[in-house]
Amino acid sequence: MHSRFLRLAAAVSFTALSGCATVGHQLLGTNSAQDNGQGQTAAPPAVFGYAVADEPQAALVGRQILNQGGNAADAAAAEGLAMAVTLPSRASLGGGGACLVRMSDAQGRLQAPVALLFPAGSPAAASGDRPAAVPTMARGLLALQAGYGQLPQSAVIVPAERLAASAQLSPVLESDLQVVGSALLVDPASAAVFAPSGTMLPSGANLAQPDLAVTLEILRTQGVQGFYAGAYAQNFAAAAQEAGGGLTVQDLGAATPHIVTPVFGKAGDYATASLPVTTPAMETLPASASFMALDKNGGAVICVASLNNLFGTGRIAPGTGVLLAASPHSNPVPDLAAAMAYTNSSFRAAASGTGQGGAAEAAQIGLANALAGHPAAPVPEPGRANVISCLGGVPGSEGSCTATVDSRGQGLAIGGR
């Protein structure tokens, strides 16, 4: 068994205890290379790599981590934590997700893909007037980073912590806020974040989440044990109870990420791997969001996150800044869909799938489109696919790479060199 897989397994065990935007070999995105429309300047690529996310500020964080010497696991973990700040409607710390992971070992050899699953979990009992899921997002992302990353773990948390202090409300979050309307504002803690002056914040407004910044500081300084055990866990459980979520400290300690074998297949000359999904017939599935990264060694991580409902329970655990996901006891669970194609020694393509009941199909069609040389081709409604494609393979043919976000979304693909 490869050393990196053992690191990931050990990290999982430790957490248990404690418009189309396409980029080629250059810097492009939903806006210009110098101003992404989110009040940040995109740093020129210092090293080869790509970061893609359904929320632009999260993609910029991923690119920043790659520039700092991080690999795909570092970048994806940082993107996910950032998106828990900038797109909490779909990727809150109160929710969960899954990642398809293929990274290199200490000698630079690419390993077999693995699936890291950390869906927002079921509490021991369905209680409270708005039952919440057990939050697993932080556990899953930090297990990913501990198992495969090469930067200090604090480095992947700091960008999210800064965004929690002050970020710009993005068009994709504004769209989600328009869907839920004033129903979200019934909760005082949610209203304080999304409508501090009494009306819903518009795109471009300052999004300040000081309580969430404190939670991320605890995660940075105390690690997963600081979040899931001890004084913070007790306070979080009490806050979740106050919000009607019905969570307990025991629920927090019991929910852990786990590693499973992906669904393997073939596509022409390439091996493929996918996250395991099961789409219930005739059932409306919850919203989700995706983020992914590719590094210079061909390491790739494709993740999808969800709260089991748009904005989860619609309530923030008071004093924590964490929007609570909806319990699987009372809500259907989403398809967390991702796929990649590869050879023994290189990365070829990857696709994430979102779009509720169309997510699994979107990931597979997005991957097929990439392999056919059409990474920006649309997938059927309601699916959405984000794609990274390298016609010549990575490592070796970095100049052949492009990255694309679905034209019907408002994300960002950024990278190259």
N, C-alpha and C positions, 0 to 999 in steps of 0.2 A: 504494500500500500504506500502511495506517495506521501512524502513528508508534508506537503501542503494540505492534502486531504486530512491527514492526522491533526494538523493545526486547526483546521476548520472543525473537525469532530471535537477536539479538545475545547475550542472556543464555545461551541454549542453546549457542551457539558458544563463549562464554567458559568455560562449565562443561566443555566438551569439551577445552578447553586446560588448564585448571587442574583391661412394661404399657405402653400407648400413652401417649406424652407429646405433647400437642398444645399449641402456643402460638399465640395470636392476636396482637392488637396490644397485648401486655402481656408480663409476665415470668412464665413458668411452666416446668415441667419434670417430671422423674421424681419430684421431691419438691417442697417448698415453694420459693417464690421466695427466701426468706431463707437456707435451709439445704438444699443439694442432696444431702445425705447423704454428701458426700465431704470434709467438714471445711472447706469453703470457703463464704464468703458471696457470693451472686451480686450484683454491682453493678447498681443500676438502670440501664436503658438510657439513655445520654447522647445517643446519636444513633440514628436508625433503622437497623436491620439485624438479620440473623438468623445464628446459628451453630448447626450441627447436627452431631453426631458419634455414633458407636457407643460411645464411652466418655465419660462425663459431664465429667470434668476437662478433656478436650480441647475440648469445646464451650464451657466457661467461659473457656478461654484465647482462643478465637475471639471471644467476646463482648467480652472485655477489650480485645482489639486493635481492634475496631470502636469501642469507647468512647474509645480513645486517638487516634482519627482515622485509623485504617487503613481500607483498602478491603477488598473481598472477597478479593483475591489475598493481601494481608497476613494476613487472618484465616485463610484456608484453609491457607496455608503454616505458620502458627503452630499451628493445630490438628493438622496432620499430624506436625509435629515433636514436639508434646506427646504424641500418640498413640503415637509411637515409644518413648515412655517408659512410658506408662500402659497400653498394649495391645500390648506387643512380640510377643505371640503371632500377631498379624496385621499389624502395621504397624511393624516394626523398621527402624532405619537400615540393617540388613543386607538389607532387601527392596527393593521398588519399587512402582510404581503407575502411575496415569494420571489426568489431570484434563481435564474439559470446561470450557472457559473462554470467557466472554463479558464483556468489560470495555469501559469507555468510553475514548475518546481524550482528548487534552489539552483539547479543546473541550467535553467532556462528551457527545459522541455515541457511542452504543453501537455497537461494531464487530460484525462477523460472528464467530460462534463458531469456536474452533480446538480441536483435541485435542492435548494435550501428553502424550506417552507416555514413561514411564521404568520399564518393567517390570524386575524383577530379572533380570539378564542372564545369558547363557551364557558361562562362561569359555572360553578358547581350547582347553583340554583338560579332559577329565573325569578328575580325579585325586583322590587322598585316599580314605580309607575312608568319608567322609560328604561327598560333593561339594557345595560351596556355590555359590550364585548370586553374581554380581557385584553389590554393593550400589549402588543408584541412587536411593534415596529422597532423600537429602540433595541430590544434584545436581538432581533434578527439582523439588523444592519450592523450592530457592533460585533456580533458573532462573525459575520461576513468579513469585516475589516480585521478582526483579530486573527481569523484563520488564514487570510490571504494578503492583507495589506502590508505595506512597508513603511508607512509614516507612523509617527506617534498617534495614538487614537484621538488625542485632544485636537489634532490638526484637522480631523474630519468633522468635528463638532463645532469648532469656533465659527466657521462661516454661518451656520444656522443660528448660533447664538447671537451673532451680530445682526442678522436679518430680523430676528425676533425683536430686537431693540428698535429697529426701523427698517422697513422695506416698502417698496411701492406695490400697491394693490394692482395685480396684473389683470389684463383683459379676460383671461380664462377664469380667474376667481370671480371677477365681476359677473361673468356669464352664469356661473353657478349660483351666485347670490340672487340673481334675477329669477332663477328657477324656483328657489325656495321662498322668495319674497319675505313678507313681514312675519311669516311663521317662525323664522329663526330668531326674531327679536323678542319673542315671548320670554326667552331665557335671559335674565339680567346679565350674566357673565358673557354670553355671546353678543348681546346688544352692545356691551361696553367695548368689545373688540371691533365689530363690524359696522356699528352705527353709533359712535361715541357722542355725536351731536344730535342724535334722534332720528337721523335719516341714513340709509345705507350708503357706505362709502363708494365712490365711483372709481373706475380704473384710473390709475395714476396717483391716487391719494396715498398719504402716508399710512401704512399699516403698522401700528405699534402694539406689541404683545409682551409687555414687561413681565407678566407672570410666567409666560412660556420661556422667556429669556432666563429667568431664575431656574426653571426646571432643567433647561439645557446646561446651565452652569453646574447644577448638581450632577448631571450626567457626565459632564466633562471632568469634574474634580473628584467624583466618587465612583464613577463607572456604573455598570449595570446594577451592582449591589446597592449603590446609593439610590437608585430609582425603584428597584423591586423589593427591597428589604429595608428594615430599620425605620427611622422616624419619617422619612419621606413617604415610604410605602403606606405607613399608617395614616399620614395626612391625606395622601391621595385617595385611599379607600374611603376615608370619612367624607372627602369632598365629592367623590363619585356617589356615595350614598345620598348626600345632600342634593345632588343633581338628579336623583331618582334612578341612578344606574345600578344600584344593588351589588356593587363589587366588594370583595373582602380582601384582606391581606393574604389570605390563603389562596385566593384566585390569582393574585399577582405572582405568587411564588410558584404556582403550578404550571403556568403557561410557558412553554419553552419551544424554541425553534427545533426543527429536526431535518435531517438529511435523508433524501430518498433518491432512488435511481430515476433519472429522466426517462421519457419515452424515446427510445432510439429508433432510427430508421435510415433510409437511403434516399438520395435525390441525385440521380446520375452518378457522377464520380465522387460525390461528397457524402460523408456521414452526416446525419442530422440528429439533433436532440431537442426535446420540447418539455416544457413543464407539464406534468400530468393534470388534465382537466376533465371534468364530467359535467356536461351541460344538461340540466334537467329539462325535459321536454315541456314546452308550453309554459315556461316559468319566466317571469320578468326578473332579470338579474341586476344586482346593484352596479353603480358606477365605479370606475377604477381609473388609475393613472399610471403612467409608465416612465421609467428612466433607465438609461443604459450608458455603458462606457466601453471603449476599446483602447488598449494601450499598445506601446511600441513592440512588445513581445508577442502580440496576438492574443493576449489575455482579454477576455470579454465577460461582462456581467450584464444581464438583462433582467430588470425587476419590474414588478407590477404591485401596486398598493391599493387598498380599499378600506372603507369604513363600514362595509356591508349596507350602505345606504348613503345617498348624497348628504353630506354633513352629519352622518351617523345618527345619533340620537337628537341632534340639534342643540345639545347642551354641553357647556364647558364645565369641567370639574372646578369649582370656585377656588381661586388662589393658585391654581396650577397652570392655567392657560391651555390645558389639553382638552381638545374636542373629543368627546367620547364616541366610539363606534357603536353601532347597533348590535345587540346580542344575536348570535346565530339561533338562539332559542326562539326568537320572534321574527327574524328576517332571513331571507335566502342569502347564501354566500355567493360571491362572484366567481367567475372563471378568471383565474390569474394566469394569463397566457403569454408565453414567450417561446421562441424557437431560434435555433442557430444551425448553420452548416459549416463544416470544417473538414480538414484532412488531418492525418496524424501529426503533422508538423506546422499547420497554419490555420488561421481564421479565414473564413470566406464570407459569411454574411450572418446577420442576426435581425430579428424582427420582434417587436413587442405587439401584443394585441389588446386593445381595449374596445369599448363600445358595447357594454352589457352583454346581451345574448350573442352578439356577433364577434366577441373577443377572440375565441379560439380559432374561428375561421379566418379572422383578420391576420393573426400571427402566421398561420400556415400559408395563406395567399401572399402576404407581404414577403415571406421568405422565398416563395416560388418566384415572385416578381423580381426580387433581387438577383436570384440565380439566373434568371432569363435576361438580365441586363436592363431591367426596367424598375429600379427601386422606388421611383416616385409614382408608379401606377396606382390608382385608387383601388381600395378593397370595397366589397359590398357593404351597404348600410345594414345595420347601424355600426358596423365595425370601423375601427381606426387602427392604422399600422404605422409605427415609426421604424425606420430601417437604417442599418449600417451595412454597406456593401463594399467589398474589396475584390474586384474582378481577378486580380493576380494573386491574391492571398497575402496575409501578414503573419509573420515577418517576411520581407523580401520584395514586395511590390506595393509599398505604401502609397505611391503616386496613383494607384488605381482606385483608391477609396473614395467613396462619397457617403454622405449621411443625409437622411431625409425625415422630416416630421410630416405627418398627415396634413394635407392641404386644408382639411375641414377643422383642424384644431388650431391652437394658438401657442404651440410649443416652440422650441429652438433646438436646432442641430448645429454644433459648432466643433471645429477641429481642423485637422490637417497639420501642415507645418510649412 
